[in-house]
Amino acid sequence: MPFAQNGDVRLYYESHGDGPAVVFVHGGNGNTLSWVHQVPHFSKRYRCMTVDLRGFKHSTIPIELYHPRHYVPDMLAVLDHAGIAKAAFVCQSLGAWAGMPMAVKHPERVTSLVINGSPTPVNSPENQYVLQKSIATSQAVQRGELPNARSTGMSERFMQEQPALTFLYEALGRLNGPRRTGTMTDEDVMIQPADLAGYKTPTLIMGGRHDHFLTPEHHVHIASVVPGAKHHTFENSGHSAYWEEPLEFNRVVGEFLNSCHA
């Protein structure tokens, strides 16, 4: 059970396989266990790193130490501890608050970036609206004010057809500690248009057609703001295509990573 140290915080991570490094960064309901569909697949060609963000599962912290502004130094601490000079980042939802600023502020450490189901911290009027709506939804879910059918962001079809996987997904989220969701829009974590000047990291922005937390095509807007970014829509998924459609998710991400490492 390796831990990287960033100040007073110990960050749990795992490493599987050999080859070019790929860091999988989970969303707000996830942790290292969330990538069960991806690690066995990608570790055949890549060194797969999974991380518990601070406040999640094994990376326990007091609530006052939780803030996404720490994600970049946390990721740098993990990479350095694991002896990794540069890596691709595959980020789900909240994980974009680690991967996107890494690509902006430390492009020398990021070979490529994949983001799924996330408004990202990129600042635009449209994204600010979606972010505020997403945060309000998440907070309402945490307070128990929304029906369970909307609590995961998954498509109704998946929840009806896969009750066991839906149950497991929610159970994984209960392993995590509390976090302050409202910090996602603090000024010091938002990426301004000027910050993207000269951005050259190969980037793929993805989203599900049935995402209840965002909108069906919000990922297309984000891709239009990030220079050179490509986009992909999962027609049968909600918020978490990596969990709902793992075979399709792995195919799309695999093709993109392979093109970046050709």
Secondary structure as UniProt FT lines:
FT   STRAND          3..6
FT   TURN            7..8
FT   STRAND          9..16
FT   STRAND          21..25
FT   TURN            28..29
FT   HELIX           32..35
FT   TURN            36..38
FT   HELIX           39..42
FT   TURN            43..45
FT   STRAND          47..51
FT   TURN            54..55
FT   TURN            57..58
FT   HELIX           63..65
FT   HELIX           68..70
FT   HELIX           71..82
FT   STRAND          87..92
FT   HELIX           93..95
FT   HELIX           96..105
FT   HELIX           107..109
FT   STRAND          110..116
FT   HELIX           125..142
FT   TURN            143..144
FT   HELIX           148..150
FT   HELIX           156..161
FT   HELIX           163..173
FT   TURN            174..175
FT   HELIX           181..185
FT   HELIX           187..189
FT   HELIX           193..196
FT   TURN            197..198
FT   STRAND          203..208
FT   TURN            209..210
FT   TURN            216..217
FT   HELIX           218..225
FT   TURN            227..228
FT   STRAND          230..234
FT   TURN            235..236
FT   HELIX           241..244
FT   HELIX           246..260
//
